[in-house]
Amino acid sequence: MRSLNEPLVSNGYTLAMTSERLGWLEPRTANLPMEQLRETYHQQGYLWLKGFFKRDMVLKFRDFFFETIAERGLQAYFEIITSREYEEFCTMPHLWNFYKEFLQGPPYLHRRKMLRFNIPGEDHCTGGHYDLIYLRSGTDRLCTSWIPLDDIPVEMGGLIYLEHSDAAGRQLEAEFRAKNAELPSEERISAYNRNMRANGWVSTNLAEMAERFNTRWLVADYEAGDMVIHSPYMIHAATLNNDPLLRTRLSTDIRFQCVDDEIDQRWAKDWSLGDDL
Ligand SMILES: O=C(O)CCC(=O)C(=O)O
């Protein structure tokens, strides 16, 4: 297990680097029996599948992204979001068939899909949250796939998980459900209603969160080809991209469920700026 040279920083807060507060995500290989993978996912709240995709395929999509932006400028970003290339990447048979087996039913991919890039020097990143806050109007049998679209060592600020926080997310959501019960129906399901914190985050102070929940943030050196699946209650966040080589962190996060489970229709459209979801 390697050690980190610099402390990890997230939205102005420095993470404690002690072994009680910081650890490493545990990888699995995708060729393990499906039952075992499902069990690990339920126990840990996440499943980090090493080398799930062919590396070349991931890097080809990364190249498509950066070449399109280089040719046409940042305004091409939302064209990429709606592009055939992105849709094909997210629905490739290898991924689709995996989810069919994992979910034990025909999968449904939420159309609102995020492609994120984080440049070294930015001062903000994803705060601590769980995903159901944004998807309250459907089933909670929901899986997020977080896919690094390049190698993302810890220093580049990949996704980090609060260990064993699926239970804490469930507890928080039960509390919010009770508080939100009085609100008009549209507001009740909103991640930004009067009972929620800014951006729907649990907090941006990750150091305080590790103390409060008495647990560790789990970090990882991700490689192109990996995929992490997390539960909608699992608390996660990111740290700032502090890459000495000044590379941009590129990743996508997309959400699957069974087509027969209740679907949050607010997500049945492409991601756009200010869509308030
Ligand atoms: O990539 C990020 O910074 C955030 C991703 C995320 O929150 C998710 O995958 O649910």
The ligand as a Tripos MOL2 file, in Angstrom:
@<TRIPOS>MOLECULE
LIG
   10     9     1     0     0
SMALL
NO_CHARGES

@<TRIPOS>ATOM
      1 O1        -17.2130   12.4210  -10.0440 O.co2     1 LIG1
      2 C1        -17.5980   13.1360   -9.1310 C.2       1 LIG1
      3 O2        -16.9220   14.0740   -8.6730 O.co2     1 LIG1
      4 C2        -18.9380   12.9090   -8.4910 C.3       1 LIG1
      5 C3        -19.6110   11.6580   -8.9340 C.3       1 LIG1
      6 C4        -20.7850   11.3030   -8.1160 C.2       1 LIG1
      7 O3        -21.1970   11.9950   -7.2310 O.2       1 LIG1
      8 C5        -21.4590   10.0260   -8.3910 C.2       1 LIG1
      9 O4        -20.9300    9.2160   -9.1690 O.co2     1 LIG1
     10 O5        -22.5430    9.8040   -7.8410 O.co2     1 LIG1
@<TRIPOS>BOND
     1     1     2 2
     2     2     3 1
     3     2     4 1
     4     4     5 1
     5     5     6 1
     6     6     7 2
     7     6     8 1
     8     8     9 2
     9     8    10 1
@<TRIPOS>SUBSTRUCTURE
     1 LIG1         1 GROUP 0 **** ****
